[in-house]
């Protein structure tokens, strides 16, 4: 999943251009982590329901 995160960060960085900063990178990184965790949690719930 780290590869995907790095790809997303690079894509956003290219899109933002000169406005990109370490602060912005940190914010996007945190947002990505929160989204990935939420998706993983939902997938775990669905998998548990299927196997019960």
PDB file of N, H, CA, C and O in Angstrom:
ATOM      1  N   UNK A   1       0.811  -1.192   0.000  1.00  0.00           N
ATOM      2  CA  UNK A   1       0.000   0.000   0.000  1.00  0.00           C
ATOM      3  C   UNK A   1       0.861   1.265   0.000  1.00  0.00           C
ATOM      4  O   UNK A   1       0.420   2.329  -0.432  1.00  0.00           O
ATOM      5  N   UNK A   2       2.074   1.132   0.483  1.00  0.00           N
ATOM      6  H   UNK A   2       2.432   0.267   0.834  1.00  0.00           H
ATOM      7  CA  UNK A   2       2.972   2.288   0.499  1.00  0.00           C
ATOM      8  C   UNK A   2       3.253   2.786  -0.914  1.00  0.00           C
ATOM      9  O   UNK A   2       3.403   3.989  -1.131  1.00  0.00           O
ATOM     10  N   UNK A   3       3.324   1.871  -1.869  1.00  0.00           N
ATOM     11  H   UNK A   3       3.202   0.894  -1.692  1.00  0.00           H
ATOM     12  CA  UNK A   3       3.582   2.269  -3.255  1.00  0.00           C
ATOM     13  C   UNK A   3       2.443   3.143  -3.769  1.00  0.00           C
ATOM     14  O   UNK A   3       2.673   4.148  -4.443  1.00  0.00           O
ATOM     15  N   UNK A   4       1.229   2.756  -3.447  1.00  0.00           N
ATOM     16  H   UNK A   4       1.042   1.940  -2.900  1.00  0.00           H
ATOM     17  CA  UNK A   4       0.062   3.530  -3.883  1.00  0.00           C
ATOM     18  C   UNK A   4       0.078   4.909  -3.228  1.00  0.00           C
ATOM     19  O   UNK A   4      -0.175   5.918  -3.887  1.00  0.00           O
ATOM     20  N   UNK A   5       0.374   4.947  -1.943  1.00  0.00           N
ATOM     21  H   UNK A   5       0.580   4.128  -1.408  1.00  0.00           H
ATOM     22  CA  UNK A   5       0.415   6.225  -1.224  1.00  0.00           C
ATOM     23  C   UNK A   5       1.449   7.157  -1.859  1.00  0.00           C
ATOM     24  O   UNK A   5       1.166   8.331  -2.097  1.00  0.00           O
ATOM     25  N   UNK A   6       2.627   6.641  -2.127  1.00  0.00           N
ATOM     26  H   UNK A   6       2.857   5.687  -1.933  1.00  0.00           H
ATOM     27  CA  UNK A   6       3.674   7.466  -2.736  1.00  0.00           C
ATOM     28  C   UNK A   6       3.258   7.952  -4.120  1.00  0.00           C
ATOM     29  O   UNK A   6       3.555   9.085  -4.499  1.00  0.00           O
ATOM     30  N   UNK A   7       2.576   7.104  -4.868  1.00  0.00           N
ATOM     31  H   UNK A   7       2.334   6.183  -4.560  1.00  0.00           H
ATOM     32  CA  UNK A   7       2.104   7.497  -6.196  1.00  0.00           C
ATOM     33  C   UNK A   7       1.057   8.608  -6.094  1.00  0.00           C
ATOM     34  O   UNK A   7       1.065   9.550  -6.886  1.00  0.00           O
ATOM     35  N   UNK A   8       0.166   8.492  -5.125  1.00  0.00           N
ATOM     36  H   UNK A   8       0.159   7.727  -4.481  1.00  0.00           H
ATOM     37  CA  UNK A   8      -0.846   9.535  -4.925  1.00  0.00           C
ATOM     38  C   UNK A   8      -0.173  10.852  -4.543  1.00  0.00           C
ATOM     39  O   UNK A   8      -0.507  11.905  -5.087  1.00  0.00           O
ATOM     40  N   UNK A   9       0.769  10.789  -3.612  1.00  0.00           N
ATOM     41  H   UNK A   9       1.040   9.934  -3.171  1.00  0.00           H
ATOM     42  CA  UNK A   9       1.458  12.008  -3.187  1.00  0.00           C
ATOM     43  C   UNK A   9       2.219  12.663  -4.344  1.00  0.00           C
ATOM     44  O   UNK A   9       2.199  13.887  -4.480  1.00  0.00           O
ATOM     45  N   UNK A  10       2.885  11.863  -5.173  1.00  0.00           N
ATOM     46  H   UNK A  10       2.901  10.869  -5.063  1.00  0.00           H
ATOM     47  CA  UNK A  10       3.611  12.421  -6.320  1.00  0.00           C
ATOM     48  C   UNK A  10       2.649  13.048  -7.325  1.00  0.00           C
ATOM     49  O   UNK A  10       2.937  14.097  -7.901  1.00  0.00           O
ATOM     50  N   UNK A  11       1.508  12.399  -7.528  1.00  0.00           N
ATOM     51  H   UNK A  11       1.274  11.548  -7.060  1.00  0.00           H
ATOM     52  CA  UNK A  11       0.517  12.920  -8.472  1.00  0.00           C
ATOM     53  C   UNK A  11      -0.035  14.259  -7.999  1.00  0.00           C
ATOM     54  O   UNK A  11      -0.152  15.203  -8.780  1.00  0.00           O
ATOM     55  N   UNK A  12      -0.375  14.333  -6.709  1.00  0.00           N
ATOM     56  H   UNK A  12      -0.280  13.566  -6.075  1.00  0.00           H
ATOM     57  CA  UNK A  12      -0.883  15.591  -6.162  1.00  0.00           C
ATOM     58  C   UNK A  12       0.200  16.666  -6.229  1.00  0.00           C
ATOM     59  O   UNK A  12      -0.078  17.816  -6.571  1.00  0.00           O
ATOM     60  N   UNK A  13       1.430  16.287  -5.900  1.00  0.00           N
ATOM     61  H   UNK A  13       1.655  15.353  -5.622  1.00  0.00           H
ATOM     62  CA  UNK A  13       2.534  17.247  -5.954  1.00  0.00           C
ATOM     63  C   UNK A  13       2.685  17.834  -7.358  1.00  0.00           C
ATOM     64  O   UNK A  13       2.856  19.044  -7.511  1.00  0.00           O
ATOM     65  N   UNK A  14       2.623  16.991  -8.368  1.00  0.00           N
ATOM     66  H   UNK A  14       2.484  16.009  -8.244  1.00  0.00           H
ATOM     67  CA  UNK A  14       2.724  17.475  -9.750  1.00  0.00           C
ATOM     68  C   UNK A  14       1.561  18.398 -10.096  1.00  0.00           C
ATOM     69  O   UNK A  14       1.739  19.406 -10.780  1.00  0.00           O
ATOM     70  N   UNK A  15       0.375  18.047  -9.620  1.00  0.00           N
ATOM     71  H   UNK A  15       0.230  17.228  -9.064  1.00  0.00           H
ATOM     72  CA  UNK A  15      -0.803  18.853  -9.911  1.00  0.00           C
ATOM     73  C   UNK A  15      -0.775  20.209  -9.227  1.00  0.00           C
ATOM     74  O   UNK A  15      -1.226  21.207  -9.790  1.00  0.00           O
ATOM     75  N   UNK A  16      -0.243  20.242  -8.010  1.00  0.00           N
ATOM     76  H   UNK A  16       0.123  19.431  -7.553  1.00  0.00           H
ATOM     77  CA  UNK A  16      -0.197  21.484  -7.233  1.00  0.00           C
ATOM     78  C   UNK A  16       0.942  22.384  -7.699  1.00  0.00           C
ATOM     79  O   UNK A  16       0.836  23.610  -7.670  1.00  0.00           O
ATOM     80  N   UNK A  17       2.019  21.760  -8.123  1.00  0.00           N
ATOM     81  H   UNK A  17       2.105  20.764  -8.146  1.00  0.00           H
ATOM     82  CA  UNK A  17       3.147  22.544  -8.638  1.00  0.00           C
ATOM     83  C   UNK A  17       3.903  23.276  -7.557  1.00  0.00           C
ATOM     84  O   UNK A  17       4.239  22.702  -6.521  1.00  0.00           O
ATOM     85  N   UNK A  18       4.172  24.551  -7.799  1.00  0.00           N
ATOM     86  H   UNK A  18       3.899  25.017  -8.641  1.00  0.00           H
ATOM     87  CA  UNK A  18       5.001  25.359  -6.905  1.00  0.00           C
ATOM     88  C   UNK A  18       4.393  25.562  -5.518  1.00  0.00           C
ATOM     89  O   UNK A  18       5.116  25.896  -4.580  1.00  0.00           O
ATOM     90  N   UNK A  19       3.114  25.374  -5.373  1.00  0.00           N
ATOM     91  H   UNK A  19       2.527  25.103  -6.135  1.00  0.00           H
ATOM     92  CA  UNK A  19       2.453  25.555  -4.077  1.00  0.00           C
ATOM     93  C   UNK A  19       2.712  24.388  -3.124  1.00  0.00           C
ATOM     94  O   UNK A  19       2.409  24.478  -1.934  1.00  0.00           O
ATOM     95  N   UNK A  20       3.268  23.298  -3.642  1.00  0.00           N
ATOM     96  H   UNK A  20       3.514  23.225  -4.609  1.00  0.00           H
ATOM     97  CA  UNK A  20       3.537  22.109  -2.837  1.00  0.00           C
ATOM     98  C   UNK A  20       4.525  22.443  -1.721  1.00  0.00           C
ATOM     99  O   UNK A  20       5.509  23.149  -1.940  1.00  0.00           O
ATOM    100  N   UNK A  21       4.250  21.925  -0.520  1.00  0.00           N
ATOM    101  H   UNK A  21       3.450  21.351  -0.343  1.00  0.00           H
ATOM    102  CA  UNK A  21       5.127  22.177   0.619  1.00  0.00           C
ATOM    103  C   UNK A  21       5.154  20.932   1.500  1.00  0.00           C
ATOM    104  O   UNK A  21       4.362  20.009   1.309  1.00  0.00           O
ATOM    105  N   UNK A  22       6.060  20.914   2.454  1.00  0.00           N
ATOM    106  H   UNK A  22       6.704  21.663   2.609  1.00  0.00           H
ATOM    107  CA  UNK A  22       6.119  19.790   3.398  1.00  0.00           C
ATOM    108  C   UNK A  22       4.833  19.722   4.221  1.00  0.00           C
ATOM    109  O   UNK A  22       4.364  18.633   4.552  1.00  0.00           O
ATOM    110  N   UNK A  23       4.269  20.870   4.548  1.00  0.00           N
ATOM    111  H   UNK A  23       4.650  21.755   4.279  1.00  0.00           H
ATOM    112  CA  UNK A  23       3.015  20.910   5.295  1.00  0.00           C
ATOM    113  C   UNK A  23       1.887  20.271   4.479  1.00  0.00           C
ATOM    114  O   UNK A  23       1.092  19.492   5.003  1.00  0.00           O
ATOM    115  N   UNK A  24       1.833  20.611   3.204  1.00  0.00           N
ATOM    116  H   UNK A  24       2.479  21.244   2.779  1.00  0.00           H
ATOM    117  CA  UNK A  24       0.815  20.045   2.335  1.00  0.00           C
ATOM    118  C   UNK A  24       1.026  18.540   2.181  1.00  0.00           C
ATOM    119  O   UNK A  24       0.064  17.771   2.188  1.00  0.00           O
ATOM    120  N   UNK A  25       2.280  18.123   2.040  1.00  0.00           N
ATOM    121  H   UNK A  25       3.061  18.747   2.034  1.00  0.00           H
ATOM    122  CA  UNK A  25       2.590  16.699   1.934  1.00  0.00           C
ATOM    123  C   UNK A  25       2.116  15.969   3.184  1.00  0.00           C
ATOM    124  O   UNK A  25       1.528  14.891   3.092  1.00  0.00           O
ATOM    125  N   UNK A  26       2.371  16.551   4.342  1.00  0.00           N
ATOM    126  H   UNK A  26       2.849  17.426   4.416  1.00  0.00           H
ATOM    127  CA  UNK A  26       1.929  15.934   5.590  1.00  0.00           C
ATOM    128  C   UNK A  26       0.417  15.805   5.668  1.00  0.00           C
ATOM    129  O   UNK A  26      -0.105  14.782   6.110  1.00  0.00           O
ATOM    130  N   UNK A  27      -0.282  16.847   5.238  1.00  0.00           N
ATOM    131  H   UNK A  27       0.143  17.678   4.879  1.00  0.00           H
ATOM    132  CA  UNK A  27      -1.750  16.827   5.275  1.00  0.00           C
ATOM    133  C   UNK A  27      -2.307  15.773   4.322  1.00  0.00           C
ATOM    134  O   UNK A  27      -3.221  15.031   4.683  1.00  0.00           O
ATOM    135  N   UNK A  28      -1.760  15.703   3.105  1.00  0.00           N
ATOM    136  H   UNK A  28      -1.017  16.306   2.812  1.00  0.00           H
ATOM    137  CA  UNK A  28      -2.216  14.701   2.151  1.00  0.00           C
ATOM    138  C   UNK A  28      -1.875  13.294   2.622  1.00  0.00           C
ATOM    139  O   UNK A  28      -2.658  12.362   2.433  1.00  0.00           O
ATOM    140  N   UNK A  29      -0.714  13.144   3.230  1.00  0.00           N
ATOM    141  H   UNK A  29      -0.079  13.900   3.384  1.00  0.00           H
ATOM    142  CA  UNK A  29      -0.300  11.846   3.742  1.00  0.00           C
ATOM    143  C   UNK A  29      -1.252  11.377   4.841  1.00  0.00           C
ATOM    144  O   UNK A  29      -1.666  10.218   4.859  1.00  0.00           O
ATOM    145  N   UNK A  30      -1.592  12.275   5.746  1.00  0.00           N
ATOM    146  H   UNK A  30      -1.256  13.217   5.731  1.00  0.00           H
ATOM    147  CA  UNK A  30      -2.521  11.936   6.822  1.00  0.00           C
ATOM    148  C   UNK A  30      -3.904  11.604   6.269  1.00  0.00           C
ATOM    149  O   UNK A  30      -4.539  10.649   6.715  1.00  0.00           O
ATOM    150  N   UNK A  31      -4.366  12.381   5.310  1.00  0.00           N
ATOM    151  H   UNK A  31      -3.850  13.157   4.947  1.00  0.00           H
ATOM    152  CA  UNK A  31      -5.676  12.126   4.706  1.00  0.00           C
ATOM    153  C   UNK A  31      -5.691  10.760   4.016  1.00  0.00           C
ATOM    154  O   UNK A  31      -6.663  10.013   4.132  1.00  0.00           O
ATOM    155  N   UNK A  32      -4.622  10.439   3.306  1.00  0.00           N
ATOM    156  H   UNK A  32      -3.832  11.045   3.212  1.00  0.00           H
ATOM    157  CA  UNK A  32      -4.528   9.139   2.646  1.00  0.00           C
ATOM    158  C   UNK A  32      -4.567   8.021   3.678  1.00  0.00           C
ATOM    159  O   UNK A  32      -5.291   7.041   3.502  1.00  0.00           O
ATOM    160  N   UNK A  33      -3.795   8.159   4.756  1.00  0.00           N
ATOM    161  H   UNK A  33      -3.207   8.955   4.899  1.00  0.00           H
ATOM    162  CA  UNK A  33      -3.760   7.127   5.793  1.00  0.00           C
ATOM    163  C   UNK A  33      -5.141   6.916   6.413  1.00  0.00           C
ATOM    164  O   UNK A  33      -5.553   5.779   6.641  1.00  0.00           O
ATOM    165  N   UNK A  34      -5.848   8.000   6.682  1.00  0.00           N
ATOM    166  H   UNK A  34      -5.513   8.924   6.497  1.00  0.00           H
ATOM    167  CA  UNK A  34      -7.188   7.892   7.264  1.00  0.00           C
ATOM    168  C   UNK A  34      -8.149   7.190   6.308  1.00  0.00           C
ATOM    169  O   UNK A  34      -8.930   6.335   6.725  1.00  0.00           O
ATOM    170  N   UNK A  35      -8.092   7.549   5.036  1.00  0.00           N
ATOM    171  H   UNK A  35      -7.457   8.244   4.697  1.00  0.00           H
ATOM    172  CA  UNK A  35      -8.953   6.916   4.051  1.00  0.00           C
ATOM    173  C   UNK A  35      -8.623   5.433   3.908  1.00  0.00           C
ATOM    174  O   UNK A  35      -9.524   4.594   3.883  1.00  0.00           O
ATOM    175  N   UNK A  36      -7.335   5.109   3.812  1.00  0.00           N
ATOM    176  H   UNK A  36      -6.603   5.790   3.832  1.00  0.00           H
ATOM    177  CA  UNK A  36      -6.924   3.711   3.678  1.00  0.00           C
ATOM    178  C   UNK A  36      -7.355   2.896   4.896  1.00  0.00           C
ATOM    179  O   UNK A  36      -7.804   1.759   4.753  1.00  0.00           O
ATOM    180  N   UNK A  37      -7.222   3.467   6.089  1.00  0.00           N
ATOM    181  H   UNK A  37      -6.857   4.391   6.206  1.00  0.00           H
ATOM    182  CA  UNK A  37      -7.642   2.765   7.301  1.00  0.00           C
ATOM    183  C   UNK A  37      -9.152   2.546   7.326  1.00  0.00           C
ATOM    184  O   UNK A  37      -9.615   1.482   7.738  1.00  0.00           O
ATOM    185  N   UNK A  38      -9.912   3.529   6.895  1.00  0.00           N
ATOM    186  H   UNK A  38      -9.536   4.393   6.561  1.00  0.00           H
ATOM    187  CA  UNK A  38     -11.370   3.401   6.864  1.00  0.00           C
ATOM    188  C   UNK A  38     -11.792   2.321   5.865  1.00  0.00           C
ATOM    189  O   UNK A  38     -12.683   1.522   6.152  1.00  0.00           O
ATOM    190  N   UNK A  39     -11.162   2.298   4.712  1.00  0.00           N
ATOM    191  H   UNK A  39     -10.439   2.947   4.478  1.00  0.00           H
ATOM    192  CA  UNK A  39     -11.477   1.284   3.706  1.00  0.00           C
ATOM    193  C   UNK A  39     -11.125  -0.102   4.233  1.00  0.00           C
ATOM    194  O   UNK A  39     -11.905  -1.043   4.083  1.00  0.00           O
ATOM    195  N   UNK A  40      -9.945  -0.230   4.853  1.00  0.00           N
ATOM    196  H   UNK A  40      -9.311   0.534   4.975  1.00  0.00           H
ATOM    197  CA  UNK A  40      -9.524  -1.524   5.390  1.00  0.00           C
ATOM    198  C   UNK A  40     -10.471  -2.001   6.487  1.00  0.00           C
ATOM    199  O   UNK A  40     -10.824  -3.179   6.532  1.00  0.00           O
ATOM    200  N   UNK A  41     -10.882  -1.101   7.365  1.00  0.00           N
ATOM    201  H   UNK A  41     -10.596  -0.144   7.329  1.00  0.00           H
ATOM    202  CA  UNK A  41     -11.815  -1.459   8.431  1.00  0.00           C
ATOM    203  C   UNK A  41     -13.134  -1.964   7.849  1.00  0.00           C
ATOM    204  O   UNK A  41     -13.683  -2.960   8.321  1.00  0.00           O
ATOM    205  N   UNK A  42     -13.635  -1.287   6.837  1.00  0.00           N
ATOM    206  H   UNK A  42     -13.189  -0.479   6.453  1.00  0.00           H
ATOM    207  CA  UNK A  42     -14.893  -1.715   6.205  1.00  0.00           C
ATOM    208  C   UNK A  42     -14.733  -3.072   5.536  1.00  0.00           C
ATOM    209  O   UNK A  42     -15.627  -3.915   5.610  1.00  0.00           O
ATOM    210  N   UNK A  43     -13.610  -3.281   4.891  1.00  0.00           N
ATOM    211  H   UNK A  43     -12.883  -2.596   4.830  1.00  0.00           H
ATOM    212  CA  UNK A  43     -13.365  -4.575   4.251  1.00  0.00           C
ATOM    213  C   UNK A  43     -13.291  -5.684   5.294  1.00  0.00           C
ATOM    214  O   UNK A  43     -13.779  -6.789   5.054  1.00  0.00           O
ATOM    215  N   UNK A  44     -12.687  -5.407   6.449  1.00  0.00           N
ATOM    216  H   UNK A  44     -12.290  -4.510   6.644  1.00  0.00           H
ATOM    217  CA  UNK A  44     -12.607  -6.395   7.518  1.00  0.00           C
ATOM    218  C   UNK A  44     -13.987  -6.740   8.061  1.00  0.00           C
ATOM    219  O   UNK A  44     -14.271  -7.901   8.353  1.00  0.00           O
ATOM    220  N   UNK A  45     -14.841  -5.735   8.196  1.00  0.00           N
ATOM    221  H   UNK A  45     -14.610  -4.791   7.958  1.00  0.00           H
ATOM    222  CA  UNK A  45     -16.215  -5.966   8.670  1.00  0.00           C
ATOM    223  C   UNK A  45     -16.964  -6.836   7.671  1.00  0.00           C
ATOM    224  O   UNK A  45     -17.620  -7.804   8.057  1.00  0.00           O
ATOM    225  N   UNK A  46     -16.870  -6.500   6.402  1.00  0.00           N
ATOM    226  H   UNK A  46     -16.337  -5.714   6.089  1.00  0.00           H
ATOM    227  CA  UNK A  46     -17.565  -7.286   5.362  1.00  0.00           C
ATOM    228  C   UNK A  46     -17.039  -8.714   5.313  1.00  0.00           C
ATOM    229  O   UNK A  46     -17.820  -9.653   5.158  1.00  0.00           O
ATOM    230  N   UNK A  47     -15.736  -8.892   5.442  1.00  0.00           N
ATOM    231  H   UNK A  47     -15.102  -8.129   5.568  1.00  0.00           H
ATOM    232  CA  UNK A  47     -15.152 -10.236   5.422  1.00  0.00           C
ATOM    233  C   UNK A  47     -15.639 -11.035   6.624  1.00  0.00           C
ATOM    234  O   UNK A  47     -15.924 -12.226   6.495  1.00  0.00           O
ATOM    235  N   UNK A  48     -15.741 -10.407   7.782  1.00  0.00           N
ATOM    236  H   UNK A  48     -15.510  -9.440   7.887  1.00  0.00           H
ATOM    237  CA  UNK A  48     -16.218 -11.099   8.989  1.00  0.00           C
ATOM    238  C   UNK A  48     -17.677 -11.516   8.825  1.00  0.00           C
ATOM    239  O   UNK A  48     -18.073 -12.590   9.278  1.00  0.00           O
ATOM    240  N   UNK A  49     -18.471 -10.674   8.181  1.00  0.00           N
ATOM    241  H   UNK A  49     -18.149  -9.801   7.813  1.00  0.00           H
ATOM    242  CA  UNK A  49     -19.891 -10.997   7.967  1.00  0.00           C
ATOM    243  C   UNK A  49     -20.039 -12.167   7.009  1.00  0.00           C
ATOM    244  O   UNK A  49     -20.918 -13.009   7.191  1.00  0.00           O
ATOM    245  N   UNK A  50     -19.198 -12.227   6.000  1.00  0.00           N
ATOM    246  H   UNK A  50     -18.484 -11.542   5.852  1.00  0.00           H
ATOM    247  CA  UNK A  50     -19.252 -13.306   5.026  1.00  0.00           C
ATOM    248  C   UNK A  50     -18.871 -14.629   5.676  1.00  0.00           C
ATOM    249  O   UNK A  50     -19.447 -15.667   5.350  1.00  0.00           O
ATOM    250  N   UNK A  51     -17.917 -14.603   6.581  1.00  0.00           N
ATOM    251  H   UNK A  51     -17.449 -13.760   6.845  1.00  0.00           H
ATOM    252  CA  UNK A  51     -17.411 -15.830   7.188  1.00  0.00           C
ATOM    253  C   UNK A  51     -18.140 -16.222   8.453  1.00  0.00           C
ATOM    254  O   UNK A  51     -17.752 -17.193   9.103  1.00  0.00           O
ATOM    255  N   UNK A  52     -19.198 -15.491   8.829  1.00  0.00           N
ATOM    256  H   UNK A  52     -19.513 -14.702   8.301  1.00  0.00           H
ATOM    257  CA  UNK A  52     -19.923 -15.865  10.057  1.00  0.00           C
ATOM    258  C   UNK A  52     -21.212 -16.577   9.752  1.00  0.00           C
ATOM    259  O   UNK A  52     -21.939 -16.958  10.669  1.00  0.00           O
TER     260      UNK A  52
END
